[in-house]
């Protein structure tokens, strides 16, 4: 095994000196580092990317832009900071994508294959000889690209691949096949056949960088997924299938929209988005019932208590860990120590206000709140009945009768807004605005406080 490591420049001493020294000192037969590929820093629009501060554009952000993943992959490899720090700017992103990825690679693929498909449907093209002079230039460049890949110099490899597609574009333009196919038909076919096989080689070479694009290019040629060893194997193509554009140009309006959208930190962007959603919802709520408001603003989820422990700095507080059938467990803090022992809560299903804005309770973050009923005639905060929900599966979403769970992700609901939509029990059934809360006709119920407030 040849072990290649890809790291940031701040990790070089550890991965090249400290850790290998520990391996050698152990006396064991480890696979040692064969090659290290390190990068300098990637900056953002004149500042620094910061994961902790949320400044920059990250994977979850680019997924929401609608720009294909391969476009991002192209740009990140094309600008990989292998020799010096690099700054991401939206203007450069647009320029490189439109100029190199689309104006160069995509242009060669589209103009060549649509021309061949239009004028050489009979397949006669592929019986023509290869253009030996152009082929020699291609082979020479491919060797250079291969040597860059061997050294894990990915940026230079991709730039040479794009340069090779530029060579193909120049050959197409200089060869003028639209004229040559009538004046020198054999020469035209030789050029076009060579360019078609160049496109297949390009599809092979872009695969490590843009896998989806590679497959799409190969599909135009009726070829299946290939590997690096297939470079230079210029046989087997018999015709051209359906051809479509590989990418869509990035317009100025989109880039300006994205630059504005991803300015500031992720936290600031999330707050802005939440405020806009809340404003929109507030405007709509003037015309709808309380139950509809509740259904559109609050997510109630059934959760299972997996762990209960006392809060180290709060006599009345439990720290409760919940299974909500999400990627990670949820933690809430609840002031129910006076009413329940740990063993009474353990493994119980409860109802969680899932999108309640997180709050701090003496140094512990609470991500939601459990529902509990109380005695309407007793002093406030002197009674409590946790609404256990064994009749529902963990992860179930409960809604007022007649309403379906809201599919899109809802913003956090503030505590004062939640309590402005009162939930209560009536004859033991938990309701809001006269409508039972539950799922599939099964209602959430209380056992002790049958007529009173829920919070």
C-alpha positions, -999 to 999 in steps of 0.1 A, spaced: 0 0 0 12 35 -9 -2 57 18 -11 92 5 -22 118 31 -41 150 23 -37 176 50 -37 213 58 -3 230 61 -7 235 99 -6 196 103 26 190 84 50 186 115 27 161 131 21 139 100 57 140 87 78 139 119 59 132 151 35 105 141 60 86 119 85 87 147 60 71 171 54 44 145 91 37 141 96 37 179 69 11 184 90 -14 164 59 -27 146 54 -31 109 33 -1 101 24 11 66 44 44 65 36 76 48 45 74 11 34 109 -1 19 139 16 -2 164 -2 -7 196 18 -27 227 11 -23 264 21 -53 283 34 -85 290 15 -99 325 23 -133 339 16 -141 372 -1 -112 392 14 -115 376 49 -110 341 64 -132 310 62 -142 302 98 -161 270 107 -165 281 143 -179 316 133 -198 302 103 -182 327 79 -179 314 43 -199 290 23 -200 254 34 -213 220 21 -248 226 35 -249 260 19 -237 249 -16 -264 222 -16 -290 249 -14 -277 270 -42 -290 247 -70 -256 247 -86 -245 211 -94 -220 195 -71 -196 189 -100 -194 227 -106 -182 232 -71 -158 203 -73 -143 217 -105 -138 251 -89 -123 238 -56 -98 216 -75 -90 243 -101 -82 267 -73 -68 242 -48 -43 261 -26 -14 238 -32 14 264 -34 0 295 -17 -31 308 0 -62 312 -23 -92 335 -19 -127 324 -29 -146 352 -45 -180 349 -62 -167 369 -92 -138 345 -97 -161 315 -93 -184 328 -120 -155 336 -143 -138 302 -140 -170 282 -144 -183 302 -174 -149 306 -190 -131 273 -184 -156 247 -174 -184 258 -198 -165 279 -224 -138 253 -228 -146 217 -217 -183 218 -222 -180 238 -255 -156 212 -270 -179 183 -260 -211 200 -273 -198 215 -306 -179 183 -316 -206 157 -308 -235 177 -321 -216 183 -353 -208 146 -357 -243 135 -348 -257 159 -374 -235 150 -403 -222 115 -397 -252 95 -385 -242 65 -406 -211 58 -385 -187 61 -414 -167 86 -394 -152 58 -372 -137 40 -401 -115 70 -409 -78 71 -397 -67 91 -366 -51 125 -371 -16 114 -361 -2 149 -355 -31 159 -332 -29 125 -316 8 129 -308 1 162 -291 -27 147 -270 -6 117 -259 22 140 -248 -2 161 -227 -18 131 -212 16 119 -200 21 152 -183 -13 150 -166 -6 115 -155 27 126 -138 8 154 -119 -17 128 -107 11 105 -95 24 133 -73 -11 142 -61 -8 177 -77 -45 178 -83 -48 215 -92 -21 213 -119 -36 181 -132 -70 196 -136 -57 227 -152 -37 206 -177 -69 187 -185 -87 219 -192 -58 230 -213 -60 198 -233 -97 205 -240 -86 239 -252 -62 222 -276 -92 203 -289 -112 235 -293 -84 251 -313 -81 220 -335 -119 221 -342 -118 259 -349 -87 258 -371 -98 226 -389 -131 242 -399 -150 209 -404 -181 227 -416 -161 236 -447 -136 207 -448 -163 180 -448 -171 191 -484 -137 201 -496 -116 174 -479 -140 149 -464 -114 123 -454 -94 150 -435 -126 162 -418 -135 128 -406 -100 121 -394 -100 153 -373 -135 147 -359 -128 111 -350 -96 122 -332 -117 148 -312 -143 122 -303 -117 100 -288 -101 130 -271 -135 136 -255 -136 100 -242 -101 105 -227 -112 137 -211 -142 119 -196 -118 94 -181 -95 121 -167 -122 143 -152 -137 113 -134 -117 118 -101 -127 155 -101 -162 155 -115 -177 120 -114 -212 128 -126 -199 149 -155 -176 120 -165 -205 96 -167 -226 120 -187 -198 125 -212 -193 88 -216 -231 83 -221 -229 106 -251 -204 81 -266 -224 50 -257 -196 41 -233 -198 28 -197 -177 39 -168 -140 35 -175 -108 39 -155 -74 57 -159 -58 26 -176 -82 31 -205 -65 64 -216 -52 60 -252 -74 30 -259 -89 46 -290 -113 19 -301 -149 8 -296 -169 40 -303 -195 33 -330 -218 63 -329 -230 93 -309 -261 91 -286 -282 119 -273 -262 150 -265 -271 177 -241 -253 207 -224 -231 196 -195 -237 228 -175 -257 260 -174 -240 294 -174 -239 313 -141 -257 345 -147 -248 378 -130 -281 380 -112 -276 346 -96 -241 354 -85 -252 387 -70 -280 370 -52 -257 343 -37 -231 369 -27 -257 388 -7 -273 356 6 -240 342 20 -226 374 34 -219 376 71 -219 345 94 -241 315 92 -257 324 125 -266 359 111 -280 344 80 -301 319 100 -314 347 122 -323 368 92 -341 338 75 -360 331 108 -371 367 111 -384 367 75 -403 334 81 -417 347 113 -428 379 97 -445 360 69 -462 337 93 -474 366 115 -491 382 85 -508 349 76 -520 342 112 -543 372 112 -566 353 90 -565 318 104 -577 299 134 -556 293 165 -554 256 157 -541 264 122 -516 288 136 -504 261 160 -501 235 133 -481 258 111 -457 271 139 -452 242 164 -437 208 159 -447 183 186 -427 150 185 -429 119 205 -396 112 222 -383 84 244 -363 93 276 -330 74 274 -313 90 304 -322 112 334 -297 129 356 -298 157 382 -286 191 371 -253 199 390 -264 235 396 -301 233 399 -320 215 427 -353 213 408 -338 205 374 -333 173 355 -310 169 324 -330 145 302 -316 128 271 -341 119 244 -343 96 214 -364 115 188 -355 93 159 -331 120 146 -294 117 137 -283 127 172 -300 124 206 -317 155 220 -311 171 254 -336 191 274 -336 206 309 -368 203 329 -378 215 364 -397 184 374 -375 171 401 -401 177 429 -427 156 410 -409 126 395 -380 103 405 -355 94 378 -368 58 376 -403 70 369 -392 89 338 -366 64 324 -377 48 291 -410 67 290 -424 82 258 -431 119 263 -442 148 239 -415 173 230 -420 208 217 -393 201 191 -387 235 175 -389 256 207 -360 281 207 -331 266 227 -326 281 261 -298 280 287 -306 267 322 -277 273 345 -251 265 320 -269 236 303 -286 241 269 -322 228 265 -333 219 230 -370 218 235 -396 213 262 -417 184 274 -455 188 277 -471 186 311 -506 192 325 -513 210 358 -542 216 383 -560 248 373 -571 254 409 -537 250 425 -510 276 429 -489 281 397 -460 257 393 -471 236 423 -485 207 403 -472 187 373 -483 157 353 -459 148 325 -479 137 295 -466 102 288 -474 90 253 -470 52 251 -497 50 224 -474 67 199 -442 55 182 -411 74 189 -406 101 163 -443 105 156 -454 141 149 -486 151 167 -510 177 153 -544 192 160 -572 171 145 -577 179 108 -541 191 102 -512 173 87 -476 177 98 -458 206 81 -433 191 57 -408 220 54 -384 227 82 -400 253 106 -380 280 123 -377 281 161 -408 292 179 -401 315 209 -415 305 243 -438 335 246 -453 328 212 -458 291 221 -476 300 253 -498 325 235 -515 295 218 -529 277 249 -531 240 251 -554 224 277 -570 191 287 -607 186 285 -621 154 300 -586 140 298 -580 148 261 -553 173 252 -567 200 229 -561 233 213 -589 255 200 -613 227 206 -594 202 185 -577 171 200 -540 168 195 -528 134 183 -522 113 152 -543 91 130 -574 95 152 -556 86 185 -555 115 209 -529 125 235 -544 122 270 -538 131 306 -545 107 335 -545 130 365 -554 166 356 -583 160 333 -594 196 329 -567 222 330 -538 240 313 -509 222 295 -475 238 292 
